[in-house]
């Protein structure tokens, strides 16, 4: 009996080694090309079969154990402890290897998540310290006459320099794996673009399922773009070709195709055997008409800020804000310019003498102020422009400091040039005039906002207000131009959001005891619906466990990602293989 038990234990150890080896190999295969996807899927199926056999073997071991004498039971328990120790050792080795590099020598998922967490922790810590010191300084100044404010200014200056030094080191850390980042970003983008192209170009339009989206939502260009993007995400999730209707577009009578390529080469006709508005029981309906996001019911799982499950590990590893990267790919496909617009953009770039390095500043001053956003002075924007250049100059020498300045107020351009002569401001006053309320819905205004968004997205860093759709669109496009541009911004008001999103949550990774009435208690694992970041080390949100709303330390939470089963379009994967 003891020999049989030893044999079973030996098989369990051997089985454990196989499972650990296969798990390590498969989960590290995220760095390989997408041509391996079908093979990996087959291997994963085989791994599941091995796990089932492993569970059966453990069941057999338990049956045999019941037939042993007390002494034999003690001996086999010792053997079992040896098995557990051996498997634990293997698992620790696997974890250590996964933490450092994957099978191809690239940084692991854990490595990248930790790097971003450290970067974010430094930034959030500094928000808190600088905010508190500025508050103390203000209180001292109100009482007058003390030299202490100069000392606090010194502390802020030294602290900021210390922060820049740490971020420089983190930048150098990320640069070690820059080749992998660029290759992985290119591979992922290529796969997603092929999936979108496959969906948008069915072989037989008359039989294709379609999702109809009307461009003419009653709002500005950035808002209309986001309306189409929400339609596009739902179309992709439901495997329906997006049909974009733009006749009578309030910006241009020529419609979407006057400026951008059609969203399909083979299927732009809305006709079908059956047509219904979005709702329940639409699986057999050929053409589905989409409402604006505020009226959408029922809400499908593909809504912002969801990301696809089959790409989730790769996206989390690559990018600091996976949803914005995912959305950016649909935006990239959507705004492919017509040749005339592409030529116009290139000619404007040369005329403006636009070149990097450059910081993009977007200042909204007309319809947003007092209704959707607060007023922010030019000096507030320039504080973060100056901070960016100081940070950059710790890495490499910068000659002329440049700013691309976009605003719907022409007076801002003159103010900037008068107050900050050491900067070269690149702008076009005609763009600002065209953005005014009196001429906003014209071809000239449309061209101007397209240009502003384009050049803002080409900047190395953005300073703006995320309450503005223009700013958020520029930030989304920026993600398609870099492997990870998630930190290339400073918003003076909101965190990033998508209007009509299903929700934005964070998960507590450290406990927190409220020290004042406006703070939240947190337990590890608590889910918090975030309402905003105060940019002072604290965020505001609602703890779903307690039902209370308040502020909490931003560094004690991580993003709680919404990972959803989007279609994987296996025909595209097979074609790539």
Residue pairs with C-beta under 8 A, 6 or more apart in sequence:
1 64
1 67
1 68
1 72
2 68
2 72
2 75
2 76
4 64
5 61
5 64
5 65
5 68
5 72
5 76
5 79
6 76
6 79
8 57
8 60
8 61
8 64
9 61
9 76
9 79
9 80
9 82
9 83
11 57
12 54
12 57
12 58
12 61
12 83
13 83
13 86
13 87
15 50
15 53
15 54
15 57
16 54
16 83
16 86
16 87
16 90
17 90
18 50
19 47
19 50
19 51
19 54
20 87
20 90
20 91
20 94
22 43
22 46
22 47
22 50
23 47
23 94
24 94
24 97
24 98
24 103
25 103
26 40
26 43
26 44
26 47
27 98
27 313
28 98
28 102
28 103
28 104
28 108
29 36
29 40
29 102
29 103
30 102
30 109
30 313
30 314
30 317
31 102
31 103
31 104
31 106
31 180
31 184
32 103
32 104
33 187
34 187
34 191
34 573
34 576
35 576
35 577
37 573
37 577
38 573
38 574
38 577
65 73
65 76
68 76
98 108
98 109
98 110
99 108
99 110
99 111
100 108
100 111
101 107
101 108
101 111
102 108
106 177
106 180
106 184
107 115
107 176
107 177
107 180
107 317
108 317
109 313
109 316
109 317
112 316
112 317
112 318
113 316
113 317
115 170
115 173
115 174
116 320
117 558
118 170
119 167
119 170
119 487
120 554
120 555
121 555
122 163
122 166
122 167
122 170
123 163
123 167
124 537
124 553
124 554
124 555
125 537
125 555
126 159
126 160
126 163
127 535
127 536
127 537
127 554
128 536
128 537
128 538
128 553
129 159
129 537
130 156
130 159
130 160
131 535
131 536
131 537
132 536
133 152
133 155
133 156
133 159
134 152
134 156
136 152
137 148
137 149
137 152
137 153
140 146
140 148
140 149
140 152
141 149
160 387
160 390
164 390
164 391
164 394
165 394
167 391
168 391
168 394
168 395
171 395
174 181
178 483
181 318
181 483
181 484
182 483
184 314
184 317
184 318
184 483
185 318
185 482
185 483
185 484
188 311
188 314
188 315
188 318
189 329
189 332
189 480
191 311
191 572
191 576
192 311
192 326
192 329
193 329
193 332
193 333
194 572
194 575
194 576
195 236
195 569
195 572
196 236
196 329
196 330
196 333
197 333
198 569
198 571
198 572
199 235
199 236
199 239
199 240
199 241
199 242
199 569
200 241
200 242
200 263
200 264
200 265
200 267
200 333
201 264
201 265
201 266
201 267
202 208
202 241
202 266
202 267
203 266
205 241
205 266
205 267
205 268
205 269
206 271
206 272
208 240
208 241
208 267
208 286
209 238
209 239
209 240
209 241
209 286
209 287
209 288
210 240
210 241
210 242
210 243
210 267
210 270
210 272
210 286
210 287
210 288
211 231
211 234
211 235
211 238
211 240
211 241
211 242
211 243
211 287
211 288
211 290
212 243
212 245
212 270
212 275
212 287
212 288
212 289
212 290
213 227
213 228
213 231
213 232
213 235
213 242
213 243
213 244
213 245
213 290
214 245
214 246
214 290
215 224
215 227
215 228
215 244
215 245
215 246
215 249
215 255
215 256
216 224
216 245
216 246
216 248
216 249
216 250
217 223
217 224
217 227
217 292
219 227
220 440
220 449
220 469
220 470
221 251
221 446
221 449
221 450
221 469
221 470
222 449
222 453
222 468
222 469
222 470
222 472
222 473
223 469
223 499
225 331
225 334
225 335
225 469
225 473
226 469
226 472
226 473
226 498
226 499
227 292
227 293
228 244
228 334
229 327
229 330
229 331
229 334
230 293
230 303
230 304
230 498
230 500
231 242
231 244
231 290
232 242
232 330
232 334
233 302
233 303
233 304
233 306
233 327
233 330
234 240
234 290
234 300
234 302
234 303
235 241
235 242
236 302
236 330
236 566
236 567
237 300
237 301
237 302
237 564
237 566
237 567
238 288
238 300
238 302
239 567
240 288
241 264
241 267
242 263
242 264
243 263
243 264
243 267
243 268
243 269
243 270
243 287
244 256
244 263
245 270
246 255
246 256
246 257
247 255
248 255
249 255
249 256
250 441
251 441
251 442
251 443
251 445
251 446
252 258
252 259
252 443
252 446
254 443
256 262
256 263
257 338
258 338
259 337
259 338
259 341
259 446
259 447
259 450
260 334
260 335
260 336
260 337
260 338
260 341
261 336
261 337
261 338
262 268
263 333
263 334
270 287
271 287
272 286
272 287
273 286
274 284
274 285
274 286
274 287
275 285
275 286
275 287
275 288
275 289
276 282
276 285
276 287
276 288
276 289
277 288
277 289
277 291
278 288
278 289
278 290
278 291
278 296
278 297
279 297
279 298
280 298
282 288
290 296
293 499
293 500
294 500
296 303
296 500
299 502
301 564
301 565
302 564
302 566
303 500
303 501
303 502
304 323
304 327
304 498
304 500
304 501
304 502
305 323
305 498
305 501
305 502
305 503
305 504
305 562
306 323
306 502
306 562
306 563
306 564
306 566
307 315
307 322
307 323
307 326
307 561
307 562
307 563
307 564
308 326
308 563
308 564
308 565
308 566
308 568
309 563
309 564
309 565
309 566
310 566
310 568
311 326
312 322
312 561
312 563
315 322
315 325
315 326
316 322
316 561
318 325
318 483
318 484
319 325
319 479
319 483
319 484
319 486
320 484
320 486
320 487
321 479
321 486
321 496
321 559
322 561
323 498
323 561
323 562
324 475
324 476
324 479
324 486
324 496
325 479
325 484
325 486
327 476
327 498
328 476
328 477
328 478
328 479
328 480
329 480
331 473
331 476
331 477
331 480
332 477
332 480
335 477
337 345
341 450
344 447
345 451
345 454
348 428
348 451
349 455
352 426
352 427
352 428
352 455
353 426
354 404
354 426
354 455
354 458
355 402
356 458
356 459
356 460
357 392
357 398
357 402
357 460
358 402
358 403
358 404
358 426
358 458
358 459
358 460
359 385
359 388
359 389
359 401
359 402
359 403
359 404
359 459
359 460
359 461
359 462
359 463
360 403
360 404
360 406
360 455
360 456
360 457
360 458
360 459
360 461
360 462
360 463
360 464
360 474
361 381
361 382
361 385
361 403
361 404
361 405
361 406
361 462
361 463
361 464
362 406
362 407
362 452
362 456
362 462
362 463
362 464
362 465
362 468
362 470
362 471
362 474
363 376
363 378
363 381
363 405
363 406
363 407
363 409
363 412
363 464
364 373
364 407
364 408
364 465
364 467
364 468
364 470
364 471
365 375
365 407
365 408
365 409
365 412
366 408
366 409
366 435
366 436
366 437
367 437
368 465
368 467
368 468
369 375
372 467
373 465
373 467
373 468
373 493
374 493
376 465
376 492
376 493
378 412
378 415
378 416
378 419
379 419
380 492
381 463
381 464
381 492
382 416
382 419
382 420
384 463
384 490
385 401
385 403
385 423
385 461
385 463
388 460
388 461
388 463
388 490
389 398
389 401
392 398
392 460
400 424
401 422
401 423
401 424
402 423
402 424
402 425
402 426
403 416
403 423
403 424
403 425
403 426
404 426
404 427
404 455
404 456
404 459
405 412
405 413
405 416
405 425
405 426
405 427
406 427
406 431
406 432
406 452
406 455
406 456
406 470
407 413
407 427
407 432
407 435
408 432
408 435
408 436
409 432
410 429
410 432
410 433
412 432
413 425
413 427
413 429
413 432
416 423
416 425
417 425
426 455
428 448
428 451
430 448
431 448
431 449
431 451
431 452
433 439
434 440
434 442
434 444
434 445
434 447
434 448
434 449
435 445
435 448
435 449
435 452
439 445
449 470
452 470
453 470
453 473
453 474
453 477
454 477
456 462
456 464
456 470
456 471
456 474
457 473
457 474
457 475
457 477
457 478
457 481
458 481
459 478
460 488
461 488
461 489
461 490
462 471
462 474
462 475
462 478
462 488
462 489
462 490
463 489
463 490
463 492
464 470
464 471
464 474
464 489
464 490
464 491
464 492
465 471
465 491
465 492
465 493
465 494
466 472
466 475
466 491
466 493
466 494
466 495
466 496
466 497
467 493
467 494
469 499
471 491
472 496
472 497
472 498
475 485
475 488
475 489
475 496
478 485
478 488
479 485
479 486
482 488
494 532
495 504
495 530
495 532
495 533
497 504
502 562
503 529
503 562
504 529
504 530
505 527
505 528
505 529
505 530
505 544
505 560
505 562
506 527
506 528
506 530
506 539
506 541
506 557
506 558
506 559
506 560
507 525
507 526
507 527
507 528
507 557
507 558
507 559
507 560
508 522
508 523
508 524
508 525
508 526
508 527
508 528
508 552
508 556
508 557
509 524
509 556
509 557
509 558
510 522
510 524
510 555
510 556
511 522
511 523
511 524
511 556
512 519
512 520
512 521
512 522
512 552
512 553
512 556
513 521
514 520
514 521
514 550
518 550
518 551
519 550
519 551
519 552
520 528
520 541
520 543
520 546
520 548
520 549
520 550
520 551
520 552
521 543
521 546
521 548
522 528
522 543
522 552
522 556
522 557
523 545
526 543
526 544
526 545
526 546
527 543
527 544
527 545
527 560
528 541
528 542
528 543
528 544
528 552
528 557
529 541
529 542
529 544
530 539
530 540
530 541
531 539
531 540
531 541
531 542
531 549
532 539
532 540
533 539
533 540
533 554
534 540
534 551
537 553
537 554
537 555
538 551
538 552
538 553
538 554
539 551
539 552
539 554
539 557
540 549
540 550
540 551
540 552
541 549
541 550
541 552
542 548
542 549
543 549
543 550
543 552
